[in-house]
Amino acid sequence: MQLTNSQEEYLKTIYLLEKNKQKVRVTDIAQKMNITKPSVNKALRILKDLKLINYEVYGNIELTKEGRQNAKEIIKKQDTLEIFLIGILEIEKKQAEEEAKAIKHAMSKESIEKLDNYITKILDLGDLKCGYDVNNEKCRSCIKITARERLKKAKDSEIKI
């Protein structure tokens, strides 16, 4: 199923809110996304019909297994693109974050996987023996830091030559 950009952003937001607090409510989503509660309610009805969330009016919002998987893929796309834009293309962090957020909607899962493999090869991340799990937020953060450090080290050694 092909989700709209807006639906992807809702899933990502719900996922991140779930990670930070036990219960997610309409108000939380509206505040996080800076939109109105009626807009959130409309989107939630659609996501519920798509079986991506469990939700009853005035109740808590929970991602289904499929909804959680979609959210993780969306986050992985954005993280991969940010690493590429910041680490490889040396785009300023704020600009890279905004562009990654926009680009992720246009890229297929297969293209992201190929880009991820390219980044891993270029940044020599294949040697990480830590049990890296792309679905783990701490691992994704660690990869970003490791990539930055290795790029800086590579650039420093280029300058010395």
Rosetta constraint file for C-alpha pairs under 8 A:
AtomPair CA 3 CA 7 HARMONIC 5.89 0.50
AtomPair CA 3 CA 8 HARMONIC 6.28 0.50
AtomPair CA 4 CA 8 HARMONIC 6.28 0.50
AtomPair CA 5 CA 9 HARMONIC 6.31 0.50
AtomPair CA 5 CA 105 HARMONIC 5.98 0.50
AtomPair CA 6 CA 10 HARMONIC 6.33 0.50
AtomPair CA 7 CA 11 HARMONIC 6.28 0.50
AtomPair CA 7 CA 43 HARMONIC 7.20 0.50
AtomPair CA 7 CA 47 HARMONIC 7.35 0.50
AtomPair CA 8 CA 12 HARMONIC 6.15 0.50
AtomPair CA 8 CA 70 HARMONIC 7.95 0.50
AtomPair CA 8 CA 71 HARMONIC 7.14 0.50
AtomPair CA 8 CA 74 HARMONIC 6.91 0.50
AtomPair CA 9 CA 13 HARMONIC 6.03 0.50
AtomPair CA 10 CA 14 HARMONIC 6.08 0.50
AtomPair CA 10 CA 29 HARMONIC 7.82 0.50
AtomPair CA 10 CA 43 HARMONIC 7.80 0.50
AtomPair CA 11 CA 15 HARMONIC 6.07 0.50
AtomPair CA 11 CA 63 HARMONIC 7.78 0.50
AtomPair CA 11 CA 67 HARMONIC 6.82 0.50
AtomPair CA 11 CA 68 HARMONIC 7.66 0.50
AtomPair CA 11 CA 70 HARMONIC 7.44 0.50
AtomPair CA 11 CA 71 HARMONIC 5.34 0.50
AtomPair CA 12 CA 16 HARMONIC 6.20 0.50
AtomPair CA 12 CA 71 HARMONIC 4.94 0.50
AtomPair CA 12 CA 72 HARMONIC 7.57 0.50
AtomPair CA 12 CA 74 HARMONIC 6.79 0.50
AtomPair CA 12 CA 75 HARMONIC 6.77 0.50
AtomPair CA 13 CA 17 HARMONIC 6.08 0.50
AtomPair CA 13 CA 29 HARMONIC 6.83 0.50
AtomPair CA 13 CA 32 HARMONIC 7.41 0.50
AtomPair CA 13 CA 33 HARMONIC 7.57 0.50
AtomPair CA 14 CA 18 HARMONIC 6.02 0.50
AtomPair CA 14 CA 24 HARMONIC 7.04 0.50
AtomPair CA 14 CA 29 HARMONIC 6.89 0.50
AtomPair CA 14 CA 61 HARMONIC 7.81 0.50
AtomPair CA 14 CA 62 HARMONIC 7.69 0.50
AtomPair CA 14 CA 63 HARMONIC 7.35 0.50
AtomPair CA 15 CA 19 HARMONIC 6.32 0.50
AtomPair CA 15 CA 63 HARMONIC 7.17 0.50
AtomPair CA 15 CA 68 HARMONIC 6.72 0.50
AtomPair CA 15 CA 71 HARMONIC 6.32 0.50
AtomPair CA 15 CA 72 HARMONIC 7.97 0.50
AtomPair CA 16 CA 20 HARMONIC 6.46 0.50
AtomPair CA 17 CA 21 HARMONIC 6.02 0.50
AtomPair CA 17 CA 24 HARMONIC 6.41 0.50
AtomPair CA 17 CA 28 HARMONIC 7.74 0.50
AtomPair CA 17 CA 29 HARMONIC 7.88 0.50
AtomPair CA 18 CA 22 HARMONIC 5.97 0.50
AtomPair CA 18 CA 23 HARMONIC 6.57 0.50
AtomPair CA 18 CA 24 HARMONIC 6.20 0.50
AtomPair CA 18 CA 62 HARMONIC 7.72 0.50
AtomPair CA 23 CA 60 HARMONIC 5.97 0.50
AtomPair CA 23 CA 61 HARMONIC 7.16 0.50
AtomPair CA 23 CA 62 HARMONIC 7.93 0.50
AtomPair CA 24 CA 28 HARMONIC 6.35 0.50
AtomPair CA 24 CA 29 HARMONIC 7.55 0.50
AtomPair CA 24 CA 60 HARMONIC 5.48 0.50
AtomPair CA 24 CA 61 HARMONIC 5.28 0.50
AtomPair CA 24 CA 62 HARMONIC 7.09 0.50
AtomPair CA 25 CA 29 HARMONIC 6.69 0.50
AtomPair CA 25 CA 58 HARMONIC 7.72 0.50
AtomPair CA 25 CA 59 HARMONIC 6.87 0.50
AtomPair CA 25 CA 60 HARMONIC 5.19 0.50
AtomPair CA 25 CA 61 HARMONIC 5.86 0.50
AtomPair CA 26 CA 30 HARMONIC 6.16 0.50
AtomPair CA 26 CA 37 HARMONIC 6.35 0.50
AtomPair CA 26 CA 40 HARMONIC 6.47 0.50
AtomPair CA 26 CA 41 HARMONIC 7.00 0.50
AtomPair CA 26 CA 58 HARMONIC 7.82 0.50
AtomPair CA 26 CA 60 HARMONIC 7.95 0.50
AtomPair CA 26 CA 61 HARMONIC 7.69 0.50
AtomPair CA 27 CA 31 HARMONIC 6.08 0.50
AtomPair CA 27 CA 37 HARMONIC 6.49 0.50
AtomPair CA 28 CA 32 HARMONIC 6.10 0.50
AtomPair CA 29 CA 33 HARMONIC 5.97 0.50
AtomPair CA 29 CA 40 HARMONIC 7.08 0.50
AtomPair CA 30 CA 34 HARMONIC 5.51 0.50
AtomPair CA 30 CA 35 HARMONIC 4.94 0.50
AtomPair CA 30 CA 36 HARMONIC 5.65 0.50
AtomPair CA 30 CA 37 HARMONIC 5.60 0.50
AtomPair CA 30 CA 40 HARMONIC 6.30 0.50
AtomPair CA 31 CA 35 HARMONIC 6.73 0.50
AtomPair CA 35 CA 39 HARMONIC 6.83 0.50
AtomPair CA 35 CA 40 HARMONIC 7.34 0.50
AtomPair CA 36 CA 40 HARMONIC 6.50 0.50
AtomPair CA 37 CA 41 HARMONIC 6.13 0.50
AtomPair CA 38 CA 42 HARMONIC 6.21 0.50
AtomPair CA 39 CA 43 HARMONIC 6.33 0.50
AtomPair CA 40 CA 44 HARMONIC 6.05 0.50
AtomPair CA 41 CA 45 HARMONIC 6.28 0.50
AtomPair CA 42 CA 46 HARMONIC 6.71 0.50
AtomPair CA 43 CA 47 HARMONIC 6.26 0.50
AtomPair CA 44 CA 48 HARMONIC 5.93 0.50
AtomPair CA 44 CA 53 HARMONIC 7.67 0.50
AtomPair CA 44 CA 55 HARMONIC 7.53 0.50
AtomPair CA 45 CA 49 HARMONIC 6.20 0.50
AtomPair CA 46 CA 50 HARMONIC 6.25 0.50
AtomPair CA 47 CA 51 HARMONIC 6.28 0.50
AtomPair CA 47 CA 52 HARMONIC 5.38 0.50
AtomPair CA 47 CA 53 HARMONIC 5.95 0.50
AtomPair CA 48 CA 52 HARMONIC 5.77 0.50
AtomPair CA 48 CA 53 HARMONIC 5.01 0.50
AtomPair CA 48 CA 54 HARMONIC 6.10 0.50
AtomPair CA 48 CA 55 HARMONIC 6.68 0.50
AtomPair CA 51 CA 64 HARMONIC 6.97 0.50
AtomPair CA 51 CA 66 HARMONIC 7.68 0.50
AtomPair CA 51 CA 67 HARMONIC 7.49 0.50
AtomPair CA 52 CA 63 HARMONIC 5.97 0.50
AtomPair CA 52 CA 64 HARMONIC 5.24 0.50
AtomPair CA 52 CA 65 HARMONIC 7.55 0.50
AtomPair CA 52 CA 66 HARMONIC 5.85 0.50
AtomPair CA 52 CA 67 HARMONIC 4.08 0.50
AtomPair CA 52 CA 68 HARMONIC 7.68 0.50
AtomPair CA 53 CA 61 HARMONIC 6.75 0.50
AtomPair CA 53 CA 62 HARMONIC 5.47 0.50
AtomPair CA 53 CA 63 HARMONIC 4.26 0.50
AtomPair CA 53 CA 64 HARMONIC 4.99 0.50
AtomPair CA 53 CA 67 HARMONIC 6.15 0.50
AtomPair CA 54 CA 61 HARMONIC 5.91 0.50
AtomPair CA 54 CA 62 HARMONIC 5.18 0.50
AtomPair CA 54 CA 63 HARMONIC 6.18 0.50
AtomPair CA 54 CA 64 HARMONIC 6.39 0.50
AtomPair CA 55 CA 59 HARMONIC 6.38 0.50
AtomPair CA 55 CA 60 HARMONIC 6.24 0.50
AtomPair CA 55 CA 61 HARMONIC 4.91 0.50
AtomPair CA 55 CA 62 HARMONIC 6.66 0.50
AtomPair CA 56 CA 60 HARMONIC 7.15 0.50
AtomPair CA 56 CA 61 HARMONIC 7.64 0.50
AtomPair CA 63 CA 67 HARMONIC 5.12 0.50
AtomPair CA 63 CA 68 HARMONIC 5.49 0.50
AtomPair CA 64 CA 68 HARMONIC 6.02 0.50
AtomPair CA 65 CA 69 HARMONIC 6.25 0.50
AtomPair CA 66 CA 70 HARMONIC 6.18 0.50
AtomPair CA 67 CA 71 HARMONIC 6.16 0.50
AtomPair CA 68 CA 72 HARMONIC 6.21 0.50
AtomPair CA 69 CA 73 HARMONIC 6.30 0.50
AtomPair CA 70 CA 74 HARMONIC 6.23 0.50
AtomPair CA 71 CA 75 HARMONIC 6.21 0.50
AtomPair CA 72 CA 76 HARMONIC 6.05 0.50
AtomPair CA 72 CA 135 HARMONIC 6.32 0.50
AtomPair CA 73 CA 77 HARMONIC 6.14 0.50
AtomPair CA 73 CA 109 HARMONIC 7.87 0.50
AtomPair CA 74 CA 78 HARMONIC 6.43 0.50
AtomPair CA 74 CA 104 HARMONIC 7.32 0.50
AtomPair CA 75 CA 79 HARMONIC 6.08 0.50
AtomPair CA 76 CA 80 HARMONIC 5.96 0.50
AtomPair CA 76 CA 134 HARMONIC 7.12 0.50
AtomPair CA 76 CA 135 HARMONIC 7.68 0.50
AtomPair CA 77 CA 81 HARMONIC 6.17 0.50
AtomPair CA 77 CA 104 HARMONIC 5.68 0.50
AtomPair CA 77 CA 109 HARMONIC 7.79 0.50
AtomPair CA 77 CA 112 HARMONIC 6.11 0.50
AtomPair CA 78 CA 82 HARMONIC 6.07 0.50
AtomPair CA 78 CA 97 HARMONIC 7.98 0.50
AtomPair CA 78 CA 100 HARMONIC 5.42 0.50
AtomPair CA 78 CA 101 HARMONIC 5.95 0.50
AtomPair CA 78 CA 104 HARMONIC 5.71 0.50
AtomPair CA 79 CA 83 HARMONIC 6.19 0.50
AtomPair CA 79 CA 100 HARMONIC 7.81 0.50
AtomPair CA 79 CA 140 HARMONIC 7.37 0.50
AtomPair CA 80 CA 84 HARMONIC 6.26 0.50
AtomPair CA 80 CA 112 HARMONIC 7.17 0.50
AtomPair CA 80 CA 115 HARMONIC 7.40 0.50
AtomPair CA 80 CA 116 HARMONIC 6.04 0.50
AtomPair CA 81 CA 85 HARMONIC 6.01 0.50
AtomPair CA 81 CA 100 HARMONIC 5.30 0.50
AtomPair CA 81 CA 103 HARMONIC 7.90 0.50
AtomPair CA 81 CA 104 HARMONIC 7.30 0.50
AtomPair CA 81 CA 112 HARMONIC 7.96 0.50
AtomPair CA 82 CA 86 HARMONIC 5.83 0.50
AtomPair CA 82 CA 87 HARMONIC 7.80 0.50
AtomPair CA 82 CA 93 HARMONIC 7.97 0.50
AtomPair CA 82 CA 96 HARMONIC 5.80 0.50
AtomPair CA 82 CA 97 HARMONIC 5.94 0.50
AtomPair CA 82 CA 100 HARMONIC 5.64 0.50
AtomPair CA 83 CA 87 HARMONIC 5.20 0.50
AtomPair CA 83 CA 88 HARMONIC 7.28 0.50
AtomPair CA 83 CA 119 HARMONIC 7.93 0.50
AtomPair CA 83 CA 144 HARMONIC 6.22 0.50
AtomPair CA 83 CA 147 HARMONIC 7.45 0.50
AtomPair CA 84 CA 88 HARMONIC 5.05 0.50
AtomPair CA 84 CA 89 HARMONIC 6.48 0.50
AtomPair CA 84 CA 119 HARMONIC 6.76 0.50
AtomPair CA 85 CA 89 HARMONIC 4.93 0.50
AtomPair CA 85 CA 90 HARMONIC 6.14 0.50
AtomPair CA 85 CA 91 HARMONIC 5.55 0.50
AtomPair CA 85 CA 96 HARMONIC 5.67 0.50
AtomPair CA 85 CA 100 HARMONIC 7.73 0.50
AtomPair CA 86 CA 90 HARMONIC 4.59 0.50
AtomPair CA 86 CA 91 HARMONIC 4.84 0.50
AtomPair CA 86 CA 92 HARMONIC 6.36 0.50
AtomPair CA 86 CA 93 HARMONIC 6.09 0.50
AtomPair CA 86 CA 96 HARMONIC 6.18 0.50
AtomPair CA 87 CA 91 HARMONIC 7.77 0.50
AtomPair CA 87 CA 147 HARMONIC 6.67 0.50
AtomPair CA 87 CA 148 HARMONIC 6.00 0.50
AtomPair CA 87 CA 151 HARMONIC 6.59 0.50
AtomPair CA 88 CA 151 HARMONIC 7.86 0.50
AtomPair CA 91 CA 95 HARMONIC 6.81 0.50
AtomPair CA 91 CA 96 HARMONIC 5.80 0.50
AtomPair CA 92 CA 96 HARMONIC 5.95 0.50
AtomPair CA 93 CA 97 HARMONIC 6.08 0.50
AtomPair CA 94 CA 98 HARMONIC 6.41 0.50
AtomPair CA 95 CA 99 HARMONIC 6.14 0.50
AtomPair CA 96 CA 100 HARMONIC 5.85 0.50
AtomPair CA 97 CA 101 HARMONIC 6.13 0.50
AtomPair CA 98 CA 102 HARMONIC 6.49 0.50
AtomPair CA 99 CA 103 HARMONIC 5.95 0.50
AtomPair CA 100 CA 104 HARMONIC 5.82 0.50
AtomPair CA 101 CA 105 HARMONIC 7.52 0.50
AtomPair CA 102 CA 106 HARMONIC 7.74 0.50
AtomPair CA 103 CA 107 HARMONIC 6.70 0.50
AtomPair CA 107 CA 111 HARMONIC 6.23 0.50
AtomPair CA 107 CA 112 HARMONIC 6.64 0.50
AtomPair CA 108 CA 112 HARMONIC 6.34 0.50
AtomPair CA 109 CA 113 HARMONIC 6.21 0.50
AtomPair CA 110 CA 114 HARMONIC 6.30 0.50
AtomPair CA 111 CA 115 HARMONIC 6.14 0.50
AtomPair CA 112 CA 116 HARMONIC 5.95 0.50
AtomPair CA 113 CA 117 HARMONIC 6.15 0.50
AtomPair CA 114 CA 118 HARMONIC 6.15 0.50
AtomPair CA 115 CA 119 HARMONIC 6.15 0.50
AtomPair CA 116 CA 120 HARMONIC 6.13 0.50
AtomPair CA 117 CA 121 HARMONIC 6.16 0.50
AtomPair CA 118 CA 122 HARMONIC 6.02 0.50
AtomPair CA 119 CA 123 HARMONIC 5.77 0.50
AtomPair CA 119 CA 124 HARMONIC 7.91 0.50
AtomPair CA 119 CA 125 HARMONIC 7.92 0.50
AtomPair CA 120 CA 124 HARMONIC 5.57 0.50
AtomPair CA 120 CA 125 HARMONIC 4.76 0.50
AtomPair CA 120 CA 126 HARMONIC 6.07 0.50
AtomPair CA 121 CA 125 HARMONIC 6.53 0.50
AtomPair CA 121 CA 126 HARMONIC 6.86 0.50
AtomPair CA 123 CA 147 HARMONIC 6.14 0.50
AtomPair CA 123 CA 150 HARMONIC 6.63 0.50
AtomPair CA 123 CA 151 HARMONIC 7.00 0.50
AtomPair CA 125 CA 143 HARMONIC 7.98 0.50
AtomPair CA 125 CA 147 HARMONIC 7.55 0.50
AtomPair CA 128 CA 132 HARMONIC 7.30 0.50
AtomPair CA 132 CA 139 HARMONIC 5.92 0.50
AtomPair CA 133 CA 139 HARMONIC 6.09 0.50
AtomPair CA 133 CA 140 HARMONIC 7.81 0.50
AtomPair CA 134 CA 139 HARMONIC 6.52 0.50
AtomPair CA 134 CA 140 HARMONIC 6.15 0.50
AtomPair CA 135 CA 139 HARMONIC 7.80 0.50
AtomPair CA 135 CA 140 HARMONIC 7.71 0.50
AtomPair CA 136 CA 140 HARMONIC 6.44 0.50
AtomPair CA 137 CA 141 HARMONIC 6.28 0.50
AtomPair CA 138 CA 142 HARMONIC 6.11 0.50
AtomPair CA 139 CA 143 HARMONIC 6.11 0.50
AtomPair CA 140 CA 144 HARMONIC 6.37 0.50
AtomPair CA 141 CA 145 HARMONIC 6.41 0.50
AtomPair CA 142 CA 146 HARMONIC 6.03 0.50
AtomPair CA 143 CA 147 HARMONIC 5.89 0.50
AtomPair CA 144 CA 148 HARMONIC 6.20 0.50
AtomPair CA 145 CA 149 HARMONIC 6.19 0.50
AtomPair CA 146 CA 150 HARMONIC 6.12 0.50
AtomPair CA 147 CA 151 HARMONIC 6.09 0.50
AtomPair CA 148 CA 152 HARMONIC 6.15 0.50
AtomPair CA 149 CA 153 HARMONIC 6.16 0.50
AtomPair CA 150 CA 154 HARMONIC 6.08 0.50
AtomPair CA 151 CA 155 HARMONIC 6.10 0.50
AtomPair CA 152 CA 156 HARMONIC 6.06 0.50
AtomPair CA 153 CA 157 HARMONIC 6.27 0.50
AtomPair CA 154 CA 158 HARMONIC 6.26 0.50
AtomPair CA 155 CA 159 HARMONIC 6.28 0.50
AtomPair CA 156 CA 160 HARMONIC 6.57 0.50
AtomPair CA 157 CA 161 HARMONIC 6.61 0.50
